């Protein structure tokens, strides 16, 4: 089964082609700067341990042009991995927000598209781009089954005490204001990997996704029971450019005393805060360099960043009534040993003991970084959201419920 996974952003398209049941991608690519000058497409073809990279700079006025260029590379005589777009059986789409409507992967129909469109106000930066990717893929792959995998779906198992805000009931029942959570595809993937590694499908896990966006989830027996991102992707941990948890009174002060309007507040909290606001840089590699050079702003930022993670570890261990493993994943979680060390420091009372030497090692494989005496496993698991999307597409189309409707 050829499954083409598409992650469509506002000015970019990420893609991978899987030929299941083989779970290694056949090829992957990134189309950047769509609609801008000097658009770039980077296309990689994998053959065993080797990869062939093609990069082109060209004018791509819209997403359709970008995806057609990707298809041209997929079918190119010299480097092509398929002969014709008709060989694609399924196109799996990452869709950020599924609201309460979508608690599982879903075949895309006219009604599904209408619902994704209705949810635009809940994810104004993401859902419109995801929707556009669907529309373009329907043109280019008309014979393929189009499937939506929602970032929010994994967190739909949260109990009401975790997803409700203490606001008037009507704001929930009529306006849908509640905790939705994000990064669900990543949390689901690493939680399943951890449970399999532990040989314990009932494992109590805290999954920690640290990239430019950051979130944590409490996972009990494979189900999300709480998560740090809320109505939108702004709350919880300190992130690259987002503030994370903030007293709402700060917003009132910005507006009433400092003259900010709604757009300025949104820009401040989403694009100018977090590590960027604290240090002037949002890339942890740059901040680590500044830290090693003795920059006090970088030192404070690292302390604040990891202290927030530690607070959520304590809270989620309580919510889970126990803990079998911590799981670090995504760019920072997988590669920044100092973040992991500081986040786990002084947590011996929870049974967490980090092995300093193991923590310093780098690998693309799942690995333990705890001491043998540690009651709680500390795992580093590379996330693979594209593979998770492909798996969910395969499982949906193989299910009895889908076949009964076909």
Order of alpha helices (4+ residues) and beta strands (2+ residues): beta-beta-beta-beta-beta-alpha-beta-beta-alpha-alpha-beta-alpha-alpha-alpha-beta-beta-beta-alpha-alpha-alpha-alpha-alpha-beta-alpha-alpha-alpha-beta-beta-alpha-alpha
